[in-house]
Amino acid sequence: MTQHGNQDLALENIHPPCQSACPLHQGVRDYLLAIATGDFDRSLAIIKETNPLPFVCGTICAHHCEDECRRNDVDKPPSIRGLKRFAIEYGNAKAAPPEDDSRVSGKVAVIGAGPAGLTAAYDLARMGADVTVFDSDQKAGGAVRHYIPLYRLPDEAVDQDIAEIEEQGVKFEYGKELGKDFTIEQLEKEGYQSILLAMGLPVSRGLNLPGSEGEGIIYALPFLKQVKREGFKFEGNPTVIVIGGGNVAMDVARSALRAGAGKVKLACLECDDEMPAFSWEIEEAQEEGVEMNPSWGPDAIIRENGKIKGLQLVECTCVFDDQGRFNPEFNKDNKEMIDGDIVIFAIGQGGDPEPVRGEIELDERGRPILNHRTMQTSRPGVFGCGEMFTGPGTAVQSMGNGRLAAKAIACYLEGIPFDSQVLEETPELEKLDEKVAGEIDRVERNPIPMMSPEERVRHFKQAEYGYDPETAICEARRCLTCAAGAQRIDELCVNCLTCVRVCPYDVPVINEEGTVTIRNEHCQACGLCMGVCPVYAIKFRSSYVEEAAEAIEPAVQKLAAKRNGESAMLAITCAYGAFALPEFLQKEHKNTALVRYPCVGKVDSLHMLEAIEHGADGVVVIGCSESDKFNCQYKEISQWTEKRVGRAAELLEAIGLERERVSYTELPGEEIDRFDQLIEEAAKNLKEAGKPSEEE
């Protein structure tokens, strides 16, 4: 319990599902709110609090956050990854410098400059360690740098992230390969107190099929690197057969089209629903003309006079057994052949144990042994992370594993035991109540703009255009701001049931004891209950309402000091929609102070009176009305806001001031240019109201 005695405070340390699902536990809700209210710099700053590779993640992240988003219970989740990219492109913020009280000292070597190694290096440097990253290539980035095609991830995105990691004090040694240019033992002799192995999965796998020896056989990773780094092009528009159904196979197939293949045919064991590639990768490949052959396994590569003529396939009836293990079964009586000139194996990657052989223990399959609880190998002080130890995954999952390794190394340098299984896991919210979900307005998701398939297959330019500010603001507004809304203060609540009657989402409920529980985990943060509570027993878990209210006094006093005889007006507006657009926020409004609330439904009558007390001549509350572009997602806002403005007017009149000092109006987003006109009209009405009548 806290000082407020709040019955909902079990939620104090609960993450929204999006944040829990993110391997980096990014504050998704908060950076989406910042975009929705037009504060793009703040959004980027929040992202950079926990993400050392924001440019990479904004471009290619697998967005696990969207899979767990509670808006899935309503319609579709916000495009979180697309919004991250938007914040990066439109925001301006650097990663905060390391804290002065750095707690870790020691010299650390990180072997491998992929997402896992870079994240670990970044975190350790920020803790105070002296970190050097060694990589066999001439530039950092690992798999995301060398294998992800340029149409998905431009080099500039990786470069920007690496530059900021260097700014944190991380040093890089390029063209240095473990096992050839140095050894673990040599690093230890050079004074490195801890060594992290993060070499990834650099070896492409093939299949020992009849006909797999000879020309025309290509492997996925060398092909992707050759296309990306050397501008490889096929000669003669061959038909290319890709074996595999994962994300790498989709990259290979789509790159082959761009590299001059006349046709690309893909064959994989899995059926349509089981293909391991992400659904959007499959869809985009199909849009570009890749022919899919699911549920077919490769049986033999057919050659004639040494040249490939095609691939014989056999029907795959089942990929996994009853225990979910990979154990494919085939119908040998059903075979077919697809024609082709080149075969590319894209069936998976493996690690290379040779660089560490003889220095750390390997298992019976030649893989380095790692204690996943301590993140240590068999050699004291030598740790491991990333796909080399976890197996294939996404870039952001590798980053999360690198962060875990950094924590383990920090403890090792401090002489503190580390066990990943006893780390405190922040619980997440339960699913959205079905009744509450039914009351939420359905709002169509805004797709990320892309080039047409016909255009994008012609080159390797980035296929996505990204959001413009207006679309990004609307898309970010679709976030439900889970666990940021109302909570009850027990010692103030008198159980008058006003909140129960007012809430349009049926979030407050009456307990068996007759008291009220505000189910914050289902609250939609509209704020109506907060403004009508007669004893102010409701506050918001998020501070954004308090921040808006606290902005009134300085805004009004600053304006009042320079009004030059004109009426000093305070405009309290919605912070969403058109009120979040850069062209509105960057415009100066004569004789007007502007304070924006995340919905005017959260404005209290006392806030308006305080503005008058601090020197405002008048207050205009401006809400948003129905609009084709900027639809308010909250219910019943207008009627309750008008009541609060009316109450403030009554109180002013009761103390001898003009009730016209406060007013309420609405402004459609498409008419945002009328904002100054509305303020002028309100000021004019106030002057007219202040003139003595003829009778007086």
Secondary structure, 3 states (H helix, E strand, C coil): CCCCCCCCHHHHHCECHHHHHCCCCCCHHHHHHHHHCCCHHHHHHHHHHHCCCHHHHHHHCCCHHHHHCHHHHCCCCCCHHHHHHHHHHHCCCCCCCCCCCCCCCCEEEEECCCHHHHHHHHHHHHHCCEEEEEECCCCCCHHHHHCCCCCCCCHHHHHHHHHHHHHCCCEEEECCCECCCECHHHHHHCCCCEEEECCCCCEECCCCCCCCCCCCEEEHHHHHHHHHHHCCCCCCCCEEEEECCCHHHHHHHHHHHHCCCCEEEEECCCCHHHCCCCHHHHHHHHHCCCEEECCEEEEEEEEECCEEEEEEEEEEEEEECCCCCEEEEEEEEEEEEEECCEEEECCCEECCCHHHECCECECCCCCECCECCCCECCCCCEEECCHHHHCCCCHHHHHHHHHHHHHHHHHHHHCCCCCHHHCCCCCECCCCCHHHHHHCCCCCCCCCCECCHHHHCCCCCCCECCCCHHHHHHHHCCCCCCCCCEEECCCCCCCCCHHHHHCCCCCEEECCCCCEEECHHHCCCCCHHHHHCCCCCEEECCCHHHHHHHCHHHHHHHHHCCCCCCCCEEEEEECCHHHHCHHHHCCCCCCEEEEEECCHHHCCHHHHHHHHHCCCCEEEEEECCCCCCCCCCCCCHHHHHHHHHHHHHHHHHHCCCCHHHEEEEECCHHHHHHHHHHHHHHHHHHHHHHCCCCCC
